[in-house]
Amino acid sequence: MTRVPELAIASLSSEQKRVRDDIAGPRGGQASGPFGVWLRVPEIADAANRLGNSLRLNGRIERHLFELMVLVVARQWSAHYAFHVHEEHAREAGLDASVIDAIRGRRRPDFARADERLIYDTVSELIETKALSEARYQEAVAALGLDRVIELVAAVGFYTMVAITLNAFEVPARGDKRLP
């Protein structure tokens, strides 16, 4: 059970309603997960929504690679809600089930694709060491280009904020699914 109950739509201020509608639009009418928490402070919810949409909807990183990045971050933090939501998105984007299963089980996947290996290694190194080695940085820039590396690092930061919010406020996964 979450520490922060979802706000009833009828109880929202006009600013909260506006922000909720902006959040729910591209999310199938839902403003749940971290947005259900942030909506209590509409300025935070609005800013997070704009950043999240710029990365998720308007970003230059291929969808399957983006979802791979989210799964690595969500698993690192054991953010059940984010992992299970993005597991569905990753499957829809074509990420192989064996890769998803390995990440869920905290195992390094056997990658058939070099671009997926690069994303996994870059995100993992960034999370584990709090930096990127010169070799990893150069490899990522050579493969992705500087703009997409900037975008990737920003997305790791954004989804880390998502995961921390979900964990701090004990937001359960849909159907209360839990990671092992």
C-alpha distance (Angstrom), angle and dihedral (degrees) to the residues before:
residue distance angle dihedral
M1 . . .
T2 3.77 . .
R3 3.77 122.8 .
V4 3.81 89.4 -138.3
P5 3.80 114.4 53.0
E6 3.79 116.0 -142.4
L7 3.77 113.2 -97.9
A8 3.79 116.8 -113.8
I9 3.79 110.3 -116.7
A10 3.81 90.3 -128.1
S11 3.82 90.1 58.3
L12 3.81 96.0 54.4
S13 3.78 122.3 112.2
S14 3.80 116.7 -123.4
E15 3.83 89.6 -100.2
Q16 3.81 91.8 49.2
K17 3.82 90.3 49.2
R18 3.80 91.5 50.8
V19 3.79 92.3 49.0
R20 3.81 92.3 43.4
D21 3.80 90.6 53.2
D22 3.82 90.4 49.8
I23 3.81 90.6 50.0
A24 3.80 96.0 43.9
G25 3.82 96.0 48.4
P26 3.81 99.6 78.1
R27 3.82 92.1 28.9
G28 3.80 100.4 66.4
G29 3.80 94.2 -93.6
Q30 3.82 94.1 -54.0
A31 3.78 130.6 121.8
S32 3.78 97.8 -179.9
G33 3.79 137.4 123.0
P34 3.79 111.7 43.7
F35 3.80 90.4 -9.5
G36 3.80 89.9 62.1
V37 3.80 86.9 59.5
W38 3.80 97.9 40.1
L39 3.81 92.8 48.2
R40 3.80 88.6 76.9
V41 3.82 84.9 69.8
P42 3.81 100.2 39.3
E43 3.81 94.5 -169.2
I44 3.80 89.7 60.8
A45 3.81 93.1 43.8
D46 3.80 91.2 49.2
A47 3.80 94.8 48.3
A48 3.82 92.3 44.7
N49 3.79 90.9 48.8
R50 3.79 92.8 51.5
L51 3.81 92.4 48.2
G52 3.79 93.1 43.9
N53 3.81 92.1 49.4
S54 3.79 92.5 47.5
L55 3.80 89.2 55.1
R56 3.81 100.9 35.3
L57 3.79 102.6 35.3
N58 3.79 104.5 23.8
G59 3.78 101.8 29.1
R60 3.79 127.3 120.2
I61 3.80 96.7 -133.9
E62 3.80 113.1 104.2
R63 3.80 111.9 -103.9
H64 3.82 97.6 -116.3
L65 3.82 90.1 50.2
F66 3.79 92.0 47.2
E67 3.80 91.4 51.5
L68 3.81 90.5 46.9
M69 3.81 88.6 55.0
V70 3.82 91.2 50.4
L71 3.81 92.0 50.2
V72 3.81 92.1 50.8
V73 3.81 91.5 50.5
A74 3.81 94.3 43.0
R75 3.81 91.7 48.9
Q76 3.78 92.3 48.2
W77 3.81 88.7 57.5
S78 3.83 95.2 34.6
A79 3.79 87.1 -125.6
H80 3.80 97.5 171.6
Y81 3.81 96.8 -171.8
A82 3.81 94.8 50.1
F83 3.79 94.2 43.3
H84 3.79 94.9 52.0
V85 3.81 95.3 43.4
H86 3.79 92.2 48.5
E87 3.79 93.1 41.4
E88 3.82 86.1 66.7
H89 3.81 91.0 47.3
A90 3.82 91.1 47.4
R91 3.80 91.9 53.4
E92 3.81 90.5 48.1
A93 3.82 89.3 50.1
G94 3.80 91.1 53.9
L95 3.81 102.1 -104.1
D96 3.79 107.5 156.8
A97 3.81 115.6 -104.6
S98 3.81 90.8 -129.6
V99 3.82 89.9 60.1
I100 3.81 91.6 49.8
D101 3.81 92.0 46.6
A102 3.80 92.6 49.6
I103 3.80 92.2 51.2
R104 3.81 90.7 47.4
G105 3.81 88.1 52.6
R106 3.83 92.6 46.6
R107 3.80 91.6 -114.1
R108 3.77 127.9 132.3
P109 3.81 107.0 -106.7
D110 3.79 122.7 -125.9
F111 3.78 99.5 -119.1
A112 3.77 122.4 -148.7
R113 3.82 89.5 -174.4
A114 3.80 125.5 62.6
D115 3.83 92.9 -150.0
E116 3.81 91.3 57.4
R117 3.80 91.6 47.8
L118 3.80 89.6 51.4
I119 3.81 93.3 51.0
Y120 3.79 92.1 46.1
D121 3.81 93.2 48.1
T122 3.80 94.1 44.2
V123 3.80 95.0 47.9
S124 3.81 92.7 42.5
E125 3.80 92.4 50.4
L126 3.79 92.0 47.3
I127 3.81 91.8 50.6
E128 3.81 96.3 42.6
T129 3.80 100.1 42.0
K130 3.83 99.4 25.4
A131 3.81 87.9 -128.2
L132 3.80 143.2 51.2
S133 3.77 122.3 -107.6
E134 3.78 116.3 -126.4
A135 3.81 90.5 -109.8
R136 3.81 93.8 51.7
Y137 3.80 91.7 44.2
Q138 3.80 92.1 51.4
E139 3.81 91.6 46.2
A140 3.81 91.7 50.6
V141 3.81 94.2 46.9
A142 3.80 91.6 47.2
A143 3.81 91.8 51.4
L144 3.81 101.7 35.3
G145 3.79 106.7 20.7
L146 3.78 124.6 -118.4
D147 3.82 95.9 -83.2
R148 3.80 92.9 55.5
V149 3.81 91.8 45.9
I150 3.81 88.5 53.7
E151 3.80 88.6 48.9
L152 3.82 91.8 47.8
V153 3.80 93.0 51.7
A154 3.81 91.1 46.8
A155 3.81 90.2 50.1
V156 3.82 91.3 50.5
G157 3.81 87.9 52.7
F158 3.80 92.9 47.2
Y159 3.80 94.4 49.1
T160 3.81 90.1 45.4
M161 3.81 86.7 57.6
V162 3.81 88.9 48.2
A163 3.81 91.5 50.7
I164 3.80 94.2 46.9
T165 3.80 90.6 50.3
L166 3.81 92.4 48.7
N167 3.79 92.1 49.1
A168 3.81 98.0 42.2
F169 3.79 91.9 51.8
E170 3.83 94.6 36.5
V171 3.79 95.4 -124.6
P172 3.81 105.4 -177.5
A173 3.79 124.0 -138.4
R174 3.78 117.0 -104.6
G175 3.77 106.8 -81.2
D176 3.82 86.3 14.4
K177 3.82 90.6 -87.7
R178 3.79 110.9 174.7
L179 3.78 132.6 -159.8
P180 3.80 117.2 -119.9
